[in-house]
């Protein structure tokens, strides 16, 4: 039984790693496309995304905004 549980745990860990890799590749692709589309540097795109994310986060904290 321990062997099966270890296998399941290892399988879940590997799946999480693969999912994380996929998410990172997707984010890198989106960053590249945004950079090319706006003729901005990657750091400028990341900075702007950070500003937008902070704005959205602050809006979700307001009582009259549906999250």
N, C-alpha and C positions, 0 to 999 in steps of 0.2 A: 504493500500500500504506500509506503514511504517513497518507493521508486516512482510510482505513478504520480504522486503529489509533486515530487521534484521535477518530473518531466513537464507537468502542467505549468508549474511556476516558471521553468526555463522557457517554455513555449510562450507564455504570456510576456515575459521580459523581452524576448526576441521580437514579438509582435509590436510591443511598445517602442522598441528601438527603430523598427522599420517604419512605423507610423510617424515617429519624430523625424526621421530622415526625409520621408515624403513631404511632411509639412515644411521642413526647411527648404527643400527644393522648390516647392510651390511658392514660398515667400520670396526666395531668390528670383524666381521667374517673374513674379509680380513687381518686385523692385526694379528689375531690369526693364520691364515693359514701361513702367511709370517713368523711369529715368529717360528712356528713349523718347517716349511720347511727349514729355514736357521739356526736353533738352536741358534737364537739370542733372546735377551730380547725384550720385546715390545718397550721399550724406544729406543733401537738401531734401530729397524725397523722404528719407527717414525722419528728418526733423519735422517736416510738414505733417507726416502721418502721426507723429507723436502729438502734435498740436491738435489734430482732429480727434485723436483717440481721447485725449484729456477732455476736450469739449464734450464728446459723447458720454464719457464717464460722469462728468459733472451734471449733464442733463438727466441721466438716469437716477441721480440722487434727489432730484426735485420731485415733490409729491404729486404734481399735476402732469407729469410726463409718464406715459406708459412705457415700460421697459421691454 
